[in-house]
C-alpha cells in the first residue's frame, strides 16, 4: 500500500496535466479551423489552470483580435510580454492591435522597436505567422514587405511622422 500511495499522486498529476494540455490543443484546433469563439472559450479555460502561459496568452490575444476585440487582445499581449519579455512576434501583434484602436503613436513606438529587433529568424517567424486580423491579401502584403525590404518599415515610420505633422 505505501508504494501505491507514492505512485498514485504522480499518476494523478500526470493525468491532470495531460487533460489541461488537451484543452490547449483543442483551443488551437478551434482557432485554426475558424471557430474563434470556441477557441476563446478554450484558451480561457486553459489559462484558468496555466495563467502565465505565453503561448495561450498570445493566441487568446490573436483570437480576440480576429473578432475585433482589440482592447481584450491588447490585455492578453501585454500579459504575455510580462511573462516573456522581448517576444518579438507578440510585440508585433501588440503594435498592430494598438494601431487598430487608433493609438498610432503607441503602435509606432512598438513597431519601431520590432523593426530594430528584426533578424533573419524574426523574418521567418513573420512569414510563417497566421494573420489574427483576418485581413487577407493586404496583411499578407504587409508581412511580405516587412520581410523582404530592410527599409520598408523605416519608410512606413517616416510616412507616419510626416502625416502626424500635417
N, C-alpha and C positions, 0 to 999 in steps of 0.2 A: 504493500500500500504506500509506504513513503516514496518509493520510486514513481508511482503513478501520480502522486501529489506534486512531485518535482517536474514531471514531464507535462502534465495537464495544462498548467498555466502557459507554458511555451507554445503548446499546440493551439490553445485558445487564442493567444496573442497573434500567432501566425494567421489563423483563420480570420480573425477580425481585421488584420492588416490587409489580407487579400481581398476581403469584401469591400474595404474602403477604396483600394486601388481599382477595383472593378467599377466603382462609381465614377472615378476619373476617366477610365476608358470609355464608359458609357457616355459621359459628357462630351468627350472628344468626338466620338462617333456621331452623336446627335448634331454637334456643331458642324462637322464635315458634311453631313447629309442635308444640312439646311434647316434642321429643327432647332432653331435658335432659342425659342422659349424653353424647350425641353433641355437644351444644353445649359441655359442659365440656371434652371432649377437644379440640374445635376451638379454643376460646378459649386453652387451654393451649399448643396448637401455635402459635397466632398470637403469644402472649406470649413464646414462645421466641425470636422474631425482634424483637418490639417490647415489651420487658419493662416499659416505663413508659407504655403506652397507657392513659389513664384510662378510656376507653370500654370497652376489653376487660377491664380490671381490675374495673370496676363491674359489667359484665354477667356476668363469671365469678362475682363475689360473689352476684349475683341468682340465677344458676343453682344455686350451692351452697345458697343459702337455700331454693330451691324444693324441694330434696331433703333438707331439714333438716340440712344440714352447716353449721351456724351458725358454728362456730369457723373453718372454711375461708372462709366468707363474710366474717367479721369481718376476717380477714387480708387479703383482697382489697380490701375497702372501705378499710381503713387505708392500704394501699399506694397506692390511687387518690387518697386525700386527701393523702398525702405528695407525690405528683406534681402534684396540682391542689388545693391547699388552698382551703377555703371552698366547695367544690361542694356546695350545699345538698341536692340530691336524694341524693347519696351519703351525706352526713351523716345524712339521714333514714333511709336503709336501714341504716346502721351502728347507729343508735339502736334501730331495730326488731330487728336481729339480737341486740344486747345484751339487749333485752327478752326475746327468745325463749330466751336461755340463762339467764334468771333473774337477770341482773345489772341489776336495775331502777334502782339508783342511777346507774350509768353511763348507762343508757338515758335516764333522766330528764334528766340534765345535757345530753346531746346534743340531746334533743328540745326542751329549753328554749332552747338555742342556735338550733336550727332555727326555733322559733317566733319568736324575736327577729329572725331574718334574713328572715322571711317577707315577701314582697312580692307584688304582683299577678302578676309573671312567675313567681314560685315557685308560687303557687296554680295557675296554668295548667299548670305542669310536673307538679304533683301530680295534677291532673285527667287529664292525658294519660299518666301513668306506668302501666306494666304492673305487676301485682302479683306480685313474686317469691316471695311466701309461699304462693300458691295457696289463699287462704282465701275467695275468692269474695265473697259479699254482705257479710260482716262487715267485710272490709278495704275494700270499696267504700264502706261507710257511714263508716268512719274517714276516708277521703280526702274524702268529701263534707262531713263535719263540720269537718275541718281547713280546708277551702277556703271554707266559707260562713260560719262563725261565728268572729269575731275573738276571742271569749272561750273557745272550746271547749278549746283546749289549756291555757289558764290553769286552767280547771276541772279538767281531767284531772290537771294537776300538783298542784293543791290536794288532790284526792282521793288522789293517791299519797302526799302528805305526811301527810295525815290517817290513811291506812291504815298508814303506817310507824310512826306514833306510837302506834297502838292495840296 
